[in-house]
Amino acid sequence: QVRLVESGGGLVQAGGSLRLSCQASGRSFSVYTMGWFRQAPAKERELVAAITWGGDTIYYADSVKGRFTISRDNAKNTVYLEMNSLKPDDTAVYYCAQNGRAYYYSRAETTFTSWGQGTQVTVSS
């Protein structure tokens, strides 16, 4: 069974930075696409960034391009989300997720079958 544990959320002023980490355990990490999703109050959950197993393909939502960076360290079973120039609109619970199929890339939320518990990111104006 896959376990994903996020860390690094918190309260930051607009323009500040945070780095989220997601530690995975339970099955081979290096063969799965990983994603970061977020859900703001009264809004649907959205994909923020995704990275394939080898890091060859990376996706960013338009709203975070140029400000967020997703990366992974397969030796440490960890995926990161570096968030810079944060805005109040970035306030949300951020979730780490793992695709359910090895060596498969998809941005569809339904293909991500393992989820962390979420970490709160709050950006004050």
Protein Blocks (a to p, Z undefined) as FASTA:
>chain_A
ZZdddehiacddehiacddddddehiafklcccddddddehiacddfbdcdfkopaccdd
fklgokaccdddfklopacdddehiafklgccddddddfbehiacfbfklpmbdcebjad
dddZZ
